[in-house]
Amino acid sequence: MAITLKGDQKINPVLTIKTKALKINLNAHIYGTFAEIGAGQETVRNFFRAGGASGTIAKAMSAYDKDFSDAIYGEEKDGRYVTEPRLKKMLKHEMDLIEERLDRQKHPDKLFFSYANTVATINFTKKFKGHGWVGIRFQLDPLEDYNEIILHLRFKETDARQQQETLGILGVNLIYGAFYLNDNPKELLKSFYDNIDKDRLEIDMINFSGPRFMYVDNRLMSLQLVKNGMTNAVMFGPDGNNLLPAQVLYRRNILALRGSYRPVTKVNMDMFEKSKELFLNEKKVDPSKTQIIFEITLSNLKAEGEINERDFLDRAELLCSLGQNVMITNYQEYFKLVEYFSEFTRERMALAMGVNNLIQIFDEKYYRDLSGGILEAFGKLFYRDLKIYLYPYKEENTGEYLTSENLKVHPRIKELYKFFKLNGRLIDLKDFNPEVLHIFSRTVLQMIKNGEEGWEEMLPKGVSETIKEKRLFGYTNRRM
């Protein structure tokens, strides 16, 4: 591969799709199958066109008819076809067939793979732009177990043919990256957009697994999606595996708590417990269809300059240990976050926040880029069935608790504030714990880094033990 120089940095030129497909085809060891459903056989077509495909393609198929698809891969309990379980069944089934039909003794050096996608492109009314699951199951050594890369995409284009072509390019990038960039997952991730503009495609979930990716933290890969502008929001669960936001939030009641969680304190958990209790007691909220999210913004992660990945993983480790779903977003403004949630649900939503955050919401300077200013932002924020749960702030000098009742806003915004207050959109959390209001994450963090004593009492049960055991946030036992 030719490498050009720019200053002291080496820049790898982006290979064309034909070049990537041809390099795979000319590798005598790589051999596998293609199973594509819903958008034509767009990926395998690139390999046929590149030439030399007979040494790479064992089989290419599309089971478009649902009955045929069910006969091959089995029926799904929910009756849906564009799902992650469906994709995994496709990958496993096709790989099992390769192993069954090809004698390993006859092909001792072959690196088997199965590539699959199950996709729904844009509909005729163009109201549904389409989405899909794409994945590859592959070997990097004939004696090793299989690795997997699975991702979810959302189309942005408004033409079905363009979506098909984009999918085909992405498929080639994925297969090429799996075999030639597997030692650098971050670069592999970036390579998905080789020869694709970001305004054509959104990738909002990815998971790596297998022996070659044992060192990969999928939460970190999730962060890369937002950092690289591939999507605006990602989620991961308590087990550390990435989740598809659309799937988790679909038709759910949503309670979101934004914070730095650096680290999680008793204040954070008191706000969580009190807002959760209030939310679940709402008449419109079904507890069995409720999703609670701890959200961290990308701007918060960049607060000290470049994103510190170790710091991010420390926060994630604590929230996961507490059994929480975590969301990373590029939505600094709350109304954009609510707009995003509204793509997936029309049910009751709530945001839990401290007084200082509410003050920022009612600050006009944050809406100067909107033609309708703060009125446009508030229209988007409260258009849906949304409530804000307000956690108080204690004034150090006076000892007074700041709530929605005595909060001072700019005179120009006063009537707007009163409107939302009187209409029950702003609700104070009453039964808070006054003994924890003096706790701030930044204070605890500094105490941990300085090796001071007493910070353990400021954190929820079990959190300090996790910090010490895994040496999070720069913790060192200086008394040893």
N, C-alpha and C positions, 0 to 999 in steps of 0.2 A: 504494500500500500504506500503510495507516495505521500510524503509529509512535507508541508511547506512550513517556513519559519516566519514568525511575526514577533520581532523583538527577541526575547529569550524564550518565548513559548512555542511549543510545537502544536500545530493545528492539523488534525486529521480531516481531510476533505470528506464530504458526505458522498458515499457511494450511491450510484443509481440503483434503482430496483432491479434492473436487468443484470447489473454487475453482481449484486448480492445473490440473486437467484442462481446465476451461472456458477458462482463460487461454491454454492451448496451442491449444485448438480455435478460439478467436477470433482467433488470430494468423494472418493470411492467408498468411504466408510459410512457415510450418512445415508440412511434408507428408511422410508416410512410411508405413512398413509395420510390422506387428507379427507376429512369429513366436514362438509360445509352445508349448513341449513339456513335458508331464509334470504340470502342475498346473492345467489348464484355461486359458481365455483371460481370466485374471483382471485383467491390466493393461489391455488394450484395453476390457474391459467398463466400466471407470471412465470412459473417454473417451466411450463410447456413451451412458452414463447422464447425463453432464454436459450433453449437448446440443451442437449445432453441430459434430458429429464429421465431417460430410461434407467439410469443408474441410481436415481433418487426416489422416484415415485413407485411404490409398490401397488397403490390403489388410490383412486380418487372417486368420491361418491357424494351424492346429495339425496337424502331421504326426505323429500318434500311432503309427500302424503303422510298425514298424521298416523294412519293405521300402519303404514309401512314403518314409520319411525318407531312407533310403539312396539312393533313386532321385532325390531332390531335391538332397541335399547331398553325396552320395558316402559310401562306406563308410569307417569308421575302422579303422586297422590293429589296434587292440586290441579292437575289437568293442564298445566302450563308447559311450554316448550322452550321459551327463552329464559332459562334459569341456570344458576350455577350447578345445581345437582344434575341437570340434564347434560351440561357440558362435561362434567366429571365422568358421567356414565359413558359418554361418547369416547372420551380419551381412553378410559380403561378398556372398554369393549374392543376398540380398534387395536390397542396394544396387545391384548390377549390373543387376538386373531393373528397378528404378526408372529408372535411366539409359537402359536399352534401350527401355523402353516409353513414357517421357515425353519429349517433344521439349523440349530445353532452350531453344530459341528461342521456343517457345510459353509457357514458364514461366521467364523469365529471372531472376525475383526469388525463386523458391522455394528454401527451405532444406531439402534432403532429409535424411531420417534413416531408419535401420532399427533397430528395437528387437527384442531377442531374449532368450529365456531357455530353458534346458534344465534341468529339475528332477526330482528324485525325492523325493516326499513320504514321510511316515511309512508304514511297512509295517503289515500286519495284526497282527503280534505285538508291535508297538511297541518292538522292540529297536533298530531302525534309525530314527532320527528324521528323516532326510532331509537333503539338501543340494542346492545348485544353482549354476549359473553364469548371471549376468545381465549384459547389456551393451547399449550403444548406440553406433552409428556415425552421426555427424551433421556437418552443415555450420553454420558461423556466418556465412559469406559465400559466395554462389553461385560465386565465382571461386576460392575457397580449397579446399585438399585437406581430406579428412575427418579429424575427431577421433574418438577412441575412449575410452570409459570401460568397463572390464571389472572385475567383482567376483565374489567367491565368497561364498556364504552357507551357514550351517548353521542349520537350524531347531531351536528349543528347545521349541516347542509339541508337545502330544501328540495333536492332533486334525488330521486331514488338511484338513478344511474351513477351520479357522483358519489353517493354513499357507498355503492357497491365497489367502485374503483378505489375509494379511500380505504375500505375494509381490506381489499386485496393488497394494497401497499403496506398497511399495518401488519398483515399476516406475514409478509416476506420479512419485514423488519424484526418481527418477533422470532421467527425461525432462525434468521441470521444471528440475531443477538444471543439466542439461547446457545448456539454452538461456538460463537466467536467472541462474545463479550461477557460470558458468564462469570469471569473472574473479577468483573467490575460492575456490580448491579446498578450503581448510580448512572454510569454511562450507558448501560443497557437500557435503562429506563428512558433516558433522553433520546436514544436512537429510535424509539417508537415513532417519533415525529420526523424522522428523516424523510424528505420528499413530501411531507404533509404540513400544511399550515395549521396553526393551532385553532384558527377560527373554523376549521372543518370538523374537528373531532375533540371530544372531551373524554379523558380517562379518569374515572373517579374511584376506582378500587383496583388493587393488585395484591397478590400473595405469591411469595416464592416458597417452595418446599423441596425437600430432597437432600441427599448427601452433600452436594456441592453448595447448597445454600444454608447449611446448618448454622453458619455464622451470621446470617442475614436477619436483622430485626425488622419484621414487616411493618412495625409502627414507624420506623425510620423511613422505609420506602413510601409509606403513606404520606409522611411529611414532604418527601421529595416531589410528590405529585402537585401539592399546593405551592411549594417553593418554586417549581419550574413553570408554574402557570398552566398546568395541564387540567386543573380543576380548581374550584373555589372552596371546596369542603370535602373532608374525608373523615371517616370514623374508624375506631377500633374498639374491640371489646375487652373485657377483663382478662381474657386468655392471650391478649396481645395480637390476635389475628385481625386483619382489616375487615371491615363490614361495608356493605353497600348502603349508603344513606337512604336511597330511594326505597329500599326493601325494609329497612328498620323503621322508617318514618311514615310509611304508607298508611294513610287513614288513621293515624295515631293522634291522641292527645299528647302535646309536647310541653315539657317543662325544661327550660334551659337556664343554666347557671354559668355565667361568664366569670373568669378569674385568671390570675396568674398561676395559682396553685404551686407556689415556689417557696416553701412547700405548702401542702394542705394543712390548714390550721383548724382550731376549734370553732373559730368564727365561720369558716367555710361550711363546716359540717352542721353548725347550728342553723345557718341560713338554709342549707339543704333540707334538714329535718322539718323545720317550721314551714317552709314553702311547699314541701311535698305533702305535708298533712293538710294544708289549706287547699292545695290543688286537687287532691283526691276527694275532698269533701264537696267540691263543686258539683252541682246538679248535672251539668253537661259533661262531666268527666267520667269515663268508664275506666276504673283502675286496671282492668284486664287488657285495655287497649291504650296504655299510657307508656310513653317513653321519656325517661329523664336523662338529660345530657349535660355533662360537664364540658364547657366549651373554652378553648384557648384560641385567641386570634394570632395570626401570623405576625402582626405588628407588635404584639406583646412578646413573642419569641425573639423579635428583632430589637427589643427595647435597648439593648446594650451594643447595638451594631449588627454584625453578622450573627446568624443563628448558631448557637452553641448546641450541637447535636447531643452531647453528653447531658447538658442541662435539660434539654427536651425529654430525653429518655428517663431522666431522674423524675421529672414531673409525671410522665406517663406511668412509670413503675409504681409510684405511690397511688395514683388514681385507680390503676388496675388492681392493686392489692386491696383496695377498698370495694372492689366489685362494681366499678362504674364504667359506663360507656363514655368514651372521650371523643370529642369532635374538634378538629383543627380547621379553622376557616380563614378566608381572606376578606371577611366582612367586618371591617372596623365599625361601620355604622349599624346600629341595631335594626333599622328598617330594612336593610339589605338581608340581614339574617332571617327576619320574619318573612320577607319575600321568598327566600330560598325554601323555608319550611312549607310555605303555601303551595309550592309546586307539588307537594306530596300529600297534603292533608287540608281538609276544611274544618277539622275539629278544633276544639278549644285549645289555645296555646297560652303559655305564660312565661314571663322572664322574671327571674329573681335577681335582684341587684342591690347594691348599697346606695346610700343617698348620693355619694359623690358621682356615681355613674348616672343617676337620674339628672343631676345638675348638668352633666355634659350633654345629655339628650336634649335638654331645653336650651342649649347654647347655639345661637344662630350661625356662628362661624363654621360649624361643621357641615352646613348645607349650602354654602355659597356656590358650589358647582351645579346645583339643581336649579332649573329654570323657575320652578315654583317655590324655591327656598324651603324653609322649615315647614310650611303648610303642605307642600308636596310630600316631604318626608313623613310627616305625621299622618297624612292620608294613607300612605303605604303601610305605616307601622300599625295603625289602629283599624285599618279597613277590615282586616280579619278579626276573628273572635279572640282578641288578645287582652290579657291583663298583665299588669306589672306588680310584682310583690316587692315591697320596699323594706330593706333591712336598715335599722337606724344607725346613726353615727353619734358618738358621744363627744361633745365639745370638751376639750381638756381644761380650758380656763373656767368655764361656767358649770360644767357637769351636766349641762342640758342635753337631752336627746333630740337630735334632728330627725324629724319625720315628715311625711307629706303634709301634715297639718301646719307646721311652722317653717317649712322650707321657703327660702326667699329666692325668687327668680326675677329676671329683668322685667321692668314695668311693661315693656312692649309684649312680653310673652305671658304676662300674668293672667289675662282672661282666657288664653288658650289652655294654660295649666289648670285653671279652675274648671274649665269645661270637661277635661278628662277626669279630674278629681271627682266632680259632682256626678259624673256618669259611671262611677264605679270601676274605672279602668286602672286607677292607682290605689293599691291596697297595702296598708302597713302590716308588717308582721308583728303581732302583739306580744306573744309569749316567748320573746327572745331571752337569752341568758345574759344579763347585764354584767356578769363577772368575766366575760371573755371579750368585751368590746375594746379593750385596750390592746388586743393582740393584732399585730400586722405581720404579714408574710416576710416583708423586707427585713424587719427586726429579727425574726427568727432565723432567717437565712444568714444574716451577719453574725449572729451569735454562734451558729454552727461553724461557719468559716473561721471565726476567731477562737474557737475552742472554749467558749464561755459555758458556764453552767446554767441550768434552769430552763433551757428552751424546750426540754421534753414535756414539761407540764403545759405548754401552749398548744400541743398537738393532740389529735384524737388518739384514742387507745390503739396501740399497735404500730402507729406510724413512726414513732421514734425508734422502735426496734428495727423496723424495715430500713430506716436511714442508716442506722449503725451497722446492721448486718451486711448491707450492700454498698456501704460507704457512699451514699448519695450526697449531692450538693457540697462536695469537698470535705465531707466529714472525715476526721482522723482522730483516733483515740490518743490524745496527747499525754494521758496519764499512764499509758503503758510503758 
